[in-house]
Amino acid sequence: MPFITTKDSVEIFYKDWGTGQPIVFSHGWPLSADDWDAQMMFFAAKGFRVIAHDRRGHGRSSQVADGHDMDHYADDLAALTAHLDLKDAVHVGHSTGGGEVVHYIARHGEKRVAKAVIIAAVPPLMVKTAANPGGLPKEVFDGLQVQTATNRAQFFYDLPAGPFYGYNRPGAAAKQGVIWNWWRQGMMGSAKAHHDGIVAFSQTDFTEDLKKITVPVLVMHGDDDQIVPYEDSGPLSAKLLKNGTLKTYKGFPHGMPTTHADIINADLLAFIQS
């Protein structure tokens, strides 16, 4: 399996399929590159080169004790793009991966980047502060950390079986394979990485990062997102971006790249080709 080794000796697993313009996918918490199967298969068949990595501590990458923060996530992504010498790349990030993409572009520049897409993403800031009154109370994220540290196997079933994919909504047709695939990906990773990653995705303020980005960015968000609430994320990010476009999906859940892959893929393709 292909890996790169970062400057702090962490092995990062990645997939690299096909040729053509590269599309680089950054996954959400606590998942892996496998969460992008529907997108990678679709875009590889359309003649793109598709790349996705497992974030440090996630999936098949090294289960290290430290470095589970946005600076390291962005630097690991930069190491991968440099190793593969990617140019004119489109970066697509879901949830925490959207924060990773934003921080990577702001921190490492746009030399290798053509466009970006953030889907149901955590920027600008998830936690409630004096400057971000619409955010979620810190106690919410403290509770997620407790469950991750003490009852991860059950927590990682309940989350996809309920709010992540909107399967707790009246009339929702839950798919057990989707739930167990989420569980499988989560349980492959490190409890320490997942525990620390909650602070990374909830307390990192991406406001200044968003302001720095000049490449076109598509902000995709469902208005029934129960994980990253719509009003305090997508619309605010789009306003902060110099060249941002907001696309709102009525009734779509947080995990919409999986539940509505056909619609998301079509819209991604239209944006990339525009």
SESEKE-332656 format. One line per field, with one value per residue: residue number from 1; x, y, z of N, C-alpha, C in turn. Coordinates in Angstrom, 3 decimals. Layout:
num [NUM/...]
neast [X/...]
nnorth [Y/...]
nup [Z/...]
caeast [X/...]
canorth [Y/...]
caup [Z/...]
ceast [X/...]
cnorth [Y/...]
cup [Z/...]
end
This chain:
num [1/2/3/4/5/6/7/8/9/10/11/12/13/14/15/16/17/18/19/20/21/22/23/24/25/26/27/28/29/30/31/32/33/34/35/36/37/38/39/40/41/42/43/44/45/46/47/48/49/50/51/52/53/54/55/56/57/58/59/60/61/62/63/64/65/66/67/68/69/70/71/72/73/74/75/76/77/78/79/80/81/82/83/84/85/86/87/88/89/90/91/92/93/94/95/96/97/98/99/100/101/102/103/104/105/106/107/108/109/110/111/112/113/114/115/116/117/118/119/120/121/122/123/124/125/126/127/128/129/130/131/132/133/134/135/136/137/138/139/140/141/142/143/144/145/146/147/148/149/150/151/152/153/154/155/156/157/158/159/160/161/162/163/164/165/166/167/168/169/170/171/172/173/174/175/176/177/178/179/180/181/182/183/184/185/186/187/188/189/190/191/192/193/194/195/196/197/198/199/200/201/202/203/204/205/206/207/208/209/210/211/212/213/214/215/216/217/218/219/220/221/222/223/224/225/226/227/228/229/230/231/232/233/234/235/236/237/238/239/240/241/242/243/244/245/246/247/248/249/250/251/252/253/254/255/256/257/258/259/260/261/262/263/264/265/266/267/268/269/270/271/272/273/274]
neast [0.851/0.471/2.360/3.305/6.001/6.005/7.697/7.859/7.967/5.620/3.588/1.599/-1.172/-2.301/-4.515/-4.246/-5.473/-5.730/-5.400/-4.940/-6.484/-5.855/-7.924/-8.233/-9.169/-10.328/-11.129/-13.814/-14.156/-14.650/-13.284/-12.047/-10.052/-11.696/-14.262/-14.787/-15.447/-17.642/-17.322/-14.686/-14.775/-16.619/-15.366/-12.907/-13.783/-14.559/-12.257/-10.467/-7.677/-7.713/-7.297/-6.907/-6.322/-5.627/-6.119/-3.633/-3.466/-5.906/-7.779/-5.594/-3.254/-0.420/-0.794/-0.227/0.684/0.596/0.063/-2.469/-3.988/-5.009/-2.860/-0.933/-2.520/-2.903/-0.243/0.475/-1.145/-0.013/2.512/1.841/0.804/3.093/4.834/3.583/3.749/1.647/-0.273/-2.446/-4.604/-7.779/-9.218/-11.155/-13.088/-14.711/-16.659/-14.668/-12.565/-13.045/-12.238/-9.544/-8.761/-9.195/-7.398/-5.005/-4.713/-4.605/-2.356/-0.281/-0.387/-1.464/-0.277/-0.299/-2.961/-6.121/-8.918/-11.352/-13.497/-15.767/-17.599/-20.402/-18.914/-16.645/-15.602/-16.675/-16.083/-16.819/-17.376/-19.110/-18.485/-17.735/-17.406/-18.576/-21.484/-23.445/-22.481/-21.936/-22.252/-19.317/-19.543/-20.924/-18.995/-17.164/-18.620/-18.669/-15.983/-15.757/-17.418/-16.020/-13.647/-14.469/-16.551/-16.402/-17.007/-19.812/-20.735/-19.783/-21.463/-24.007/-23.935/-23.742/-26.047/-27.984/-27.983/-25.912/-26.338/-28.926/-30.698/-32.317/-34.518/-38.072/-39.493/-37.121/-35.014/-32.983/-29.769/-28.193/-25.684/-24.322/-24.215/-22.658/-20.339/-19.412/-18.919/-16.930/-14.825/-14.332/-13.551/-11.191/-9.323/-7.428/-8.261/-7.152/-6.374/-8.896/-10.176/-8.575/-8.879/-11.419/-11.211/-9.638/-11.374/-13.493/-12.635/-10.849/-10.390/-11.253/-11.509/-9.654/-8.160/-10.039/-10.416/-7.995/-7.956/-8.047/-8.674/-11.382/-14.049/-16.365/-19.035/-20.774/-23.691/-26.019/-29.290/-30.386/-28.438/-27.304/-24.976/-22.907/-24.165/-26.114/-26.593/-24.525/-22.269/-21.863/-23.109/-21.729/-19.034/-18.990/-19.403/-17.057/-15.088/-13.157/-13.846/-16.131/-18.848/-22.043/-23.916/-26.923/-28.578/-31.663/-32.984/-30.975/-28.660/-25.791/-23.998/-24.133/-22.512/-22.523/-25.239/-26.559/-25.085/-25.232/-26.314/-24.529/-22.098/-22.632/-22.935/-20.420/-18.851/-19.829/-18.980/-16.178/-15.657/-16.445]
nnorth [-1.192/2.302/4.760/7.899/9.388/11.679/14.729/14.510/11.820/10.308/7.911/8.248/6.988/6.647/6.797/6.682/7.135/6.762/9.205/12.582/15.795/16.462/15.542/16.042/14.522/15.169/13.646/13.387/13.553/10.608/9.291/7.801/7.585/5.897/6.837/8.346/6.756/6.732/9.144/8.969/6.775/7.731/10.096/9.112/7.555/9.568/10.564/11.872/12.270/10.802/11.277/10.331/10.507/8.893/10.620/11.490/9.153/8.099/5.561/3.746/5.046/6.068/5.462/7.681/9.468/12.223/15.490/15.876/18.085/21.083/22.374/20.319/18.554/20.059/20.368/17.720/17.163/18.962/17.800/15.451/16.430/17.645/15.456/13.973/15.803/17.528/19.554/22.260/21.356/20.245/20.648/18.864/18.850/17.264/18.067/17.883/17.575/19.657/21.838/21.173/21.454/24.213/25.308/24.245/25.490/28.204/28.193/27.074/28.135/28.888/27.830/25.232/24.784/24.784/25.056/24.815/22.845/22.828/20.762/20.491/21.583/22.372/25.067/28.560/28.513/26.235/26.099/27.817/31.174/34.466/36.015/34.410/33.809/32.112/29.557/26.116/25.069/24.578/22.399/20.487/19.395/18.505/16.399/14.681/13.961/12.533/10.320/9.220/8.469/6.595/4.914/4.137/2.239/1.816/4.454/5.087/3.580/4.597/7.243/7.288/5.796/7.497/10.865/11.589/10.723/11.517/9.546/9.439/10.914/11.314/8.810/8.236/6.054/3.965/2.647/-0.255/-1.152/1.207/2.381/0.481/0.592/3.149/2.754/0.772/2.196/4.192/2.668/1.587/3.520/5.516/5.849/7.919/9.800/10.414/11.435/13.739/15.045/16.112/18.512/19.849/20.120/21.527/23.797/25.249/28.307/29.385/31.788/33.824/32.296/31.697/34.235/34.669/33.135/32.984/31.513/30.006/28.834/26.395/26.183/23.785/22.801/21.121/22.016/20.614/19.652/17.981/17.776/19.650/22.558/24.369/27.254/28.507/27.962/27.124/29.471/31.585/31.019/31.240/33.984/35.041/34.231/35.294/34.525/32.890/30.533/29.745/26.817/25.567/22.783/21.584/19.956/18.053/15.798/15.729/13.783/13.896/13.457/10.716/9.845/11.241/10.927/10.981/13.497/15.256/14.546/15.266/18.034/18.745/18.041/19.848/22.264/21.958/21.823/24.289]
nup [0.000/-0.694/0.994/2.471/4.286/6.832/7.937/10.674/11.018/10.611/9.123/6.339/4.825/1.444/-1.431/-4.947/-7.927/-11.425/-14.156/-15.350/-14.538/-11.124/-8.366/-5.028/-2.088/1.175/4.130/6.607/10.238/12.159/10.125/7.058/4.031/2.624/2.833/0.658/-1.496/-3.358/-4.693/-5.696/-7.432/-9.312/-10.365/-11.268/-13.366/-15.035/-16.066/-14.403/-12.142/-9.064/-5.611/-2.276/1.209/4.378/7.257/9.759/12.403/11.718/9.966/7.957/8.486/10.559/14.033/15.905/18.949/19.077/17.483/16.494/15.248/13.498/12.207/11.843/10.334/7.984/7.177/6.710/4.507/2.717/2.487/1.159/-1.305/-2.301/-2.481/-4.490/-6.429/-7.291/-9.467/-10.367/-8.890/-7.617/-4.542/-2.285/0.553/3.273/6.064/8.890/7.136/5.375/6.879/7.039/4.335/3.903/5.777/4.866/2.292/3.007/4.650/3.166/0.658/-2.770/-4.977/-6.042/-6.382/-7.955/-7.586/-4.909/-2.795/-0.174/1.888/3.883/5.991/8.737/9.123/9.659/12.506/15.020/17.813/20.441/21.138/22.503/20.255/18.424/18.658/17.696/17.727/18.858/22.285/24.305/25.952/24.541/22.813/24.680/25.719/23.495/23.461/25.853/25.308/23.154/24.381/26.271/25.409/22.759/20.691/20.786/20.568/18.029/16.513/17.088/16.156/13.195/12.778/13.535/13.704/11.827/9.156/8.951/9.612/11.786/11.276/10.677/8.660/7.353/5.495/6.742/5.971/6.621/5.788/5.173/7.702/9.125/7.615/8.179/10.917/10.735/9.458/11.389/13.655/12.796/13.226/15.620/19.030/20.512/18.558/17.545/19.811/20.404/18.011/18.073/19.467/17.606/15.352/16.413/17.844/16.319/14.734/11.661/10.402/9.516/7.758/5.736/4.661/3.369/1.080/-2.434/-4.708/-6.629/-4.617/-3.798/-1.648/-0.112/1.501/3.557/4.694/6.748/8.386/11.109/12.468/11.811/12.189/9.861/9.687/11.084/9.687/6.637/5.168/6.436/5.918/3.126/2.820/3.869/2.134/-0.683/-3.237/-3.135/-3.440/-2.393/-2.061/-1.227/0.188/0.416/3.133/3.221/4.854/7.135/6.178/3.340/0.976/0.792/1.153/-0.846/-3.201/-6.028/-6.712/-5.437/-6.692/-9.377/-9.127/-8.154/-10.379/-12.301/-11.172/-11.153/-13.855/-14.716]
caeast [0.000/1.309/2.446/4.394/6.450/6.101/8.956/7.882/8.017/4.293/3.248/0.264/-1.669/-3.098/-4.911/-3.945/-6.011/-6.023/-4.598/-5.735/-6.445/-6.026/-8.900/-7.730/-10.290/-9.992/-12.298/-14.289/-13.905/-13.366/-13.361/-10.830/-10.180/-12.770/-15.536/-14.926/-15.560/-18.612/-16.752/-13.476/-15.189/-17.281/-14.437/-11.924/-14.436/-14.692/-10.958/-9.678/-6.813/-8.349/-6.358/-7.445/-5.431/-6.127/-5.489/-2.824/-4.273/-7.146/-7.643/-4.369/-2.089/0.189/-1.580/0.704/0.057/0.540/-0.084/-3.857/-4.432/-5.152/-1.560/-0.363/-3.361/-2.592/1.130/0.470/-1.717/1.012/3.557/1.316/0.731/4.466/5.371/2.977/3.989/0.354/-0.464/-3.795/-5.452/-9.029/-9.282/-12.523/-13.063/-16.000/-16.691/-13.326/-11.741/-13.208/-11.325/-8.188/-8.524/-9.104/-6.160/-3.899/-4.552/-4.181/-1.041/0.746/-0.491/-2.338/0.553/-0.677/-4.415/-6.961/-10.218/-11.620/-14.890/-15.949/-18.924/-20.839/-17.602/-16.626/-15.382/-15.526/-15.778/-17.963/-17.679/-19.684/-17.625/-18.314/-17.392/-19.310/-22.593/-24.289/-21.821/-22.402/-21.538/-18.152/-19.959/-21.311/-17.779/-16.626/-19.377/-18.185/-14.689/-15.991/-17.938/-14.947/-12.642/-14.987/-17.603/-16.266/-17.653/-21.250/-20.883/-19.525/-22.641/-25.167/-23.819/-24.233/-27.410/-28.885/-27.942/-24.914/-26.977/-30.335/-31.512/-33.235/-35.644/-39.260/-39.565/-35.796/-34.735/-31.598/-29.075/-27.279/-24.339/-23.732/-23.924/-21.524/-19.128/-18.950/-18.362/-15.670/-13.793/-14.007/-12.864/-9.837/-8.441/-6.958/-9.118/-6.438/-6.506/-10.292/-10.423/-7.916/-9.400/-12.638/-10.758/-9.169/-12.446/-14.483/-12.086/-10.037/-11.075/-10.778/-11.939/-8.576/-7.820/-11.012/-10.168/-6.766/-8.092/-8.527/-9.171/-12.820/-14.423/-17.782/-19.440/-21.974/-24.156/-27.425/-29.894/-30.792/-27.201/-27.412/-23.624/-22.366/-25.379/-26.007/-26.596/-23.271/-21.131/-21.827/-23.315/-20.689/-17.808/-19.128/-19.260/-15.671/-14.240/-13.120/-14.418/-16.910/-20.224/-22.792/-25.006/-27.663/-29.344/-32.815/-33.275/-29.862/-27.974/-24.347/-23.302/-24.748/-21.748/-22.899/-26.680/-27.000/-23.859/-25.499/-26.500/-23.272/-21.104/-22.987/-22.649/-18.964/-18.339/-20.190/-18.114/-14.812/-15.582/-16.909]
canorth [0.000/3.502/5.657/8.853/9.612/13.113/15.141/14.018/10.345/9.701/7.301/8.623/6.140/7.353/6.163/7.545/6.391/7.410/10.310/13.768/16.813/15.806/15.931/15.538/14.451/15.129/13.048/13.899/12.849/9.975/8.315/7.492/7.801/5.050/7.548/9.003/5.748/7.099/10.246/8.531/5.930/8.589/11.006/8.314/7.163/10.775/10.939/12.631/11.574/10.980/11.001/10.520/9.964/8.735/11.585/10.852/8.562/7.587/4.532/2.949/5.867/5.801/5.832/8.409/10.088/13.681/16.121/15.821/19.476/21.539/22.664/19.059/18.036/20.829/20.069/16.366/17.289/19.621/16.808/14.536/17.103/17.851/14.142/13.595/16.951/17.872/20.906/22.539/20.397/20.632/20.051/18.680/18.426/17.082/18.210/18.239/17.682/20.996/22.674/20.819/22.063/25.670/25.631/23.897/26.518/29.451/28.017/26.653/28.885/28.417/27.496/23.928/24.660/25.457/25.333/24.024/22.619/22.374/20.145/20.316/21.747/22.978/26.518/29.276/28.110/25.486/26.301/29.105/32.130/35.809/36.484/33.440/33.446/31.073/28.263/25.125/25.174/23.698/21.179/19.499/18.735/17.770/15.147/13.813/13.435/11.501/9.117/8.642/7.879/5.567/4.056/4.479/1.291/2.091/5.821/5.063/3.013/5.468/8.479/7.101/5.252/8.593/12.198/11.831/10.543/11.880/8.342/9.643/11.718/10.517/8.280/7.962/4.636/3.717/1.562/-0.856/-1.210/2.542/2.544/-0.371/1.071/4.274/2.146/0.112/3.207/4.810/1.753/1.350/4.588/5.588/6.586/9.141/10.748/10.836/12.266/15.036/15.672/16.855/19.873/20.438/20.538/22.389/25.028/25.999/29.427/29.458/33.060/34.473/31.392/31.898/35.550/34.629/32.289/33.716/30.600/29.749/27.828/26.051/25.812/22.954/22.480/20.785/22.806/19.726/19.090/17.904/17.665/21.003/23.318/25.149/28.718/29.011/27.408/27.367/30.861/32.460/30.749/31.794/35.443/35.375/33.904/36.307/33.988/31.754/30.345/28.871/26.008/25.010/21.592/21.523/18.673/17.091/15.602/15.954/12.796/13.931/12.846/9.300/9.645/11.878/10.959/11.321/14.950/15.900/14.313/16.069/19.434/18.863/18.003/21.110/23.313/21.722/22.094/25.648]
caup [0.000/-0.757/2.144/2.553/5.657/7.097/8.564/12.053/10.947/10.583/7.836/5.872/3.741/0.439/-2.686/-6.094/-9.063/-12.701/-14.670/-15.631/-13.492/-9.832/-7.350/-3.751/-1.156/2.599/4.784/7.876/11.500/12.446/9.040/6.305/2.584/2.103/2.841/-0.637/-2.560/-4.402/-5.474/-6.398/-8.552/-10.296/-11.043/-12.004/-14.618/-15.861/-16.597/-13.442/-11.197/-7.757/-4.529/-0.925/2.236/5.743/8.166/10.808/13.458/11.149/8.942/7.871/8.815/11.858/15.215/16.775/20.113/19.012/16.171/16.019/15.208/12.112/11.611/11.375/9.252/6.777/6.777/6.139/3.165/1.896/2.217/0.141/-2.610/-2.770/-2.851/-5.767/-7.312/-7.883/-9.990/-10.851/-8.164/-6.972/-3.207/-1.805/1.939/3.940/7.518/9.349/5.941/4.831/7.641/6.613/3.021/4.083/6.497/3.959/1.253/3.653/5.282/2.207/-0.579/-3.850/-6.137/-6.594/-6.238/-8.950/-6.972/-3.712/-2.424/1.204/1.978/5.279/6.608/10.064/9.182/10.212/13.876/15.520/19.228/20.807/21.832/22.487/18.865/17.611/19.544/17.114/17.804/19.833/23.566/24.454/26.651/23.522/22.332/25.830/25.777/22.421/23.882/26.880/24.652/22.340/25.267/27.182/24.855/21.342/19.777/20.741/20.062/16.594/15.856/17.282/15.380/11.822/12.790/13.848/13.092/10.784/7.847/9.034/9.755/12.907/10.826/10.338/7.305/6.777/5.232/7.145/5.283/7.595/5.225/5.327/9.134/9.517/6.942/9.011/12.130/10.356/9.240/12.659/14.571/12.280/13.681/17.002/19.955/20.902/17.448/17.460/21.003/20.231/16.799/18.389/19.766/16.345/14.446/17.064/18.417/15.358/14.084/10.277/9.826/8.772/6.650/4.666/4.058/2.577/-0.111/-3.616/-5.748/-6.488/-3.619/-3.708/-0.291/-0.223/2.851/3.711/5.768/7.842/8.949/12.561/13.026/11.649/11.884/8.630/9.809/11.642/8.937/5.199/4.729/6.978/5.167/1.774/2.906/4.192/0.994/-1.744/-4.467/-2.660/-3.890/-1.487/-2.620/-0.094/-0.177/1.316/3.764/3.153/6.129/7.166/5.342/2.009/-0.119/0.722/0.992/-2.085/-4.010/-7.433/-6.805/-5.038/-7.745/-10.549/-8.830/-8.104/-11.748/-12.961/-10.630/-11.605/-15.295/-15.016]
ceast [0.889/1.206/3.468/4.775/6.664/7.417/9.022/7.630/6.664/4.040/1.794/-0.094/-2.454/-3.451/-4.663/-4.327/-6.120/-5.048/-5.525/-5.605/-6.693/-7.152/-8.460/-8.839/-9.782/-11.248/-12.648/-13.879/-14.980/-13.058/-12.025/-11.063/-11.326/-14.114/-15.810/-15.119/-16.472/-18.078/-15.546/-13.818/-15.794/-16.265/-13.308/-12.494/-14.606/-13.338/-10.115/-8.732/-7.377/-7.423/-7.080/-6.505/-6.197/-5.383/-4.681/-3.727/-5.575/-6.830/-6.354/-3.107/-1.624/-0.688/-0.665/-0.057/-0.226/0.285/-1.486/-4.488/-4.389/-3.820/-0.927/-1.192/-3.025/-1.192/1.242/-0.091/-0.720/2.134/3.105/1.291/2.126/5.082/4.861/3.155/2.714/0.328/-1.902/-4.822/-6.733/-9.078/-10.717/-12.459/-14.455/-15.817/-15.333/-12.374/-11.880/-12.342/-9.886/-7.842/-8.332/-7.778/-4.935/-3.660/-4.039/-2.746/0.066/0.626/-1.255/-1.586/0.107/-2.196/-5.149/-8.277/-10.330/-13.123/-14.915/-17.407/-19.275/-19.665/-17.652/-16.320/-16.703/-15.114/-17.008/-18.366/-18.233/-18.670/-18.332/-18.412/-18.193/-20.516/-23.503/-23.691/-22.424/-21.607/-20.393/-18.528/-20.395/-20.087/-17.068/-17.319/-18.954/-16.845/-14.847/-16.472/-16.863/-13.935/-13.152/-15.929/-17.622/-17.046/-19.148/-21.533/-20.730/-20.565/-23.800/-25.117/-24.264/-25.649/-28.443/-28.604/-26.988/-25.535/-28.459/-31.248/-32.457/-34.443/-36.839/-39.252/-38.231/-35.590/-33.264/-31.027/-28.009/-25.849/-23.608/-23.336/-22.694/-20.239/-18.543/-18.262/-17.009/-14.548/-13.364/-13.170/-11.477/-8.838/-8.158/-7.915/-8.465/-6.568/-7.927/-10.648/-9.841/-8.462/-10.677/-12.301/-10.349/-10.326/-13.416/-13.931/-11.178/-10.884/-10.453/-11.069/-10.854/-8.108/-8.748/-10.767/-8.961/-6.956/-8.685/-9.031/-10.675/-13.089/-15.936/-18.061/-20.777/-22.420/-25.641/-28.037/-30.502/-29.582/-27.285/-26.047/-22.927/-23.531/-25.162/-25.777/-25.265/-22.047/-21.169/-22.006/-22.223/-19.373/-17.865/-18.933/-17.811/-14.725/-14.295/-13.862/-15.226/-18.320/-20.905/-23.878/-25.660/-28.556/-30.455/-33.025/-32.130/-29.153/-26.473/-23.606/-23.790/-23.856/-22.033/-24.380/-27.211/-25.828/-24.117/-25.628/-25.198/-22.225/-21.380/-22.648/-21.146/-18.371/-18.624/-19.279/-16.678/-14.643/-15.984/-15.734]
cnorth [1.245/4.348/6.741/8.969/11.106/13.435/14.763/12.508/9.660/9.153/7.611/7.741/6.985/6.433/7.161/6.773/7.299/8.510/11.486/14.789/16.159/16.416/15.248/15.637/14.339/14.730/13.727/13.042/11.806/8.930/8.102/7.825/7.000/5.769/8.236/8.008/6.198/8.221/9.782/7.654/6.772/9.418/10.279/7.901/8.343/11.287/11.811/11.705/11.848/10.473/11.234/9.861/9.747/9.737/10.848/10.375/7.943/6.465/3.753/3.747/5.601/6.302/6.492/9.124/11.566/14.179/16.106/17.204/19.943/21.877/21.392/18.460/18.738/20.510/18.663/16.389/17.955/18.661/15.830/15.201/17.367/16.538/13.713/14.679/17.348/19.324/21.046/21.624/21.045/19.909/20.038/18.149/18.344/17.252/18.686/18.388/19.018/22.003/22.425/21.480/23.568/26.041/25.319/25.004/27.819/29.366/27.763/27.325/28.165/27.959/26.207/23.769/25.436/25.931/24.507/23.911/22.190/21.971/19.914/20.526/22.574/24.478/27.301/28.839/27.430/25.860/27.707/29.937/33.477/36.354/35.577/32.932/32.353/29.678/27.342/25.259/24.166/22.382/20.084/18.695/17.986/16.414/14.169/13.186/12.336/10.205/8.430/7.908/6.667/4.564/4.161/3.538/1.542/3.470/5.855/4.262/4.007/6.711/8.292/6.544/6.340/9.847/12.369/11.753/10.925/10.682/8.408/10.494/10.820/10.092/7.965/6.453/4.371/2.525/1.007/-0.935/0.110/2.770/1.743/0.035/2.273/3.723/1.507/1.126/3.839/3.913/1.351/2.340/4.529/6.391/7.901/10.209/11.290/11.759/13.662/15.795/16.459/18.307/20.572/20.934/21.525/23.740/25.812/27.074/29.633/30.805/33.701/33.616/31.637/33.205/35.553/33.968/33.084/32.799/30.398/28.614/27.636/25.556/25.079/22.562/22.166/21.555/21.944/18.992/19.147/17.813/19.024/21.891/24.339/26.635/29.281/28.496/27.839/28.816/31.805/32.265/31.386/33.308/35.857/35.128/35.006/35.847/32.735/31.749/29.360/28.128/25.266/23.874/21.389/20.094/17.679/17.008/15.889/15.033/12.753/13.443/11.344/9.132/10.211/12.009/11.388/12.830/15.676/15.738/15.168/17.544/19.700/18.921/19.317/22.243/23.165/22.101/23.521/26.607]
cup [0.000/0.517/1.832/4.024/5.855/7.803/10.041/12.121/11.084/9.189/7.499/4.682/2.737/-0.721/-3.803/-7.340/-10.287/-13.077/-14.955/-14.515/-12.131/-9.000/-6.054/-2.718/0.286/3.389/6.106/9.060/11.696/11.371/8.342/4.843/1.983/2.049/1.512/-1.788/-3.695/-5.288/-6.290/-7.591/-9.676/-11.069/-11.760/-13.355/-15.568/-16.364/-15.690/-12.679/-9.803/-6.656/-3.208/0.067/3.534/6.625/9.251/11.947/12.989/10.153/9.054/8.167/10.244/13.001/16.244/17.890/19.915/17.584/15.624/16.110/13.759/11.449/11.058/10.239/7.930/6.266/6.175/4.721/2.224/1.534/1.131/-1.231/-3.180/-3.246/-4.227/-6.833/-8.052/-8.317/-10.480/-10.173/-7.656/-5.632/-2.719/-0.384/2.528/5.444/8.057/8.164/5.245/5.563/7.256/5.282/3.146/4.739/5.641/2.934/1.870/4.170/4.260/0.842/-1.676/-5.087/-6.826/-6.744/-7.327/-8.334/-5.698/-3.496/-0.959/1.375/3.443/6.233/7.890/10.096/9.135/11.616/14.451/16.949/19.476/21.583/21.822/21.071/17.935/18.411/19.010/17.182/18.850/21.129/23.649/25.112/25.681/23.077/23.456/25.956/24.696/22.799/24.922/26.229/23.811/23.215/26.038/26.545/23.335/20.427/19.667/20.163/18.552/15.814/15.912/16.399/13.924/11.761/13.045/13.060/11.917/9.385/7.853/9.193/10.951/12.518/10.468/8.878/6.661/6.631/5.524/6.386/6.217/7.068/5.376/6.785/9.527/8.818/7.678/10.259/11.840/10.189/10.563/13.551/14.068/12.871/15.164/17.869/20.367/19.810/17.360/18.625/20.804/19.026/17.026/18.738/18.473/15.495/15.087/17.495/17.467/14.697/12.698/9.625/8.970/7.598/5.459/3.930/3.130/1.213/-1.269/-4.729/-5.561/-5.496/-3.644/-2.291/-0.399/1.186/2.835/4.868/6.877/8.419/10.472/13.247/12.981/11.235/10.772/8.872/10.290/10.887/7.479/4.774/5.220/6.232/3.793/1.771/3.138/3.022/-0.066/-2.990/-4.131/-3.216/-2.955/-2.256/-1.455/-0.577/0.847/1.818/3.773/4.506/6.020/6.199/3.914/0.871/-0.286/0.416/-0.323/-3.063/-5.447/-7.617/-6.494/-6.138/-8.983/-10.318/-8.706/-9.513/-12.471/-12.471/-11.134/-13.075/-15.664/-15.210]
end
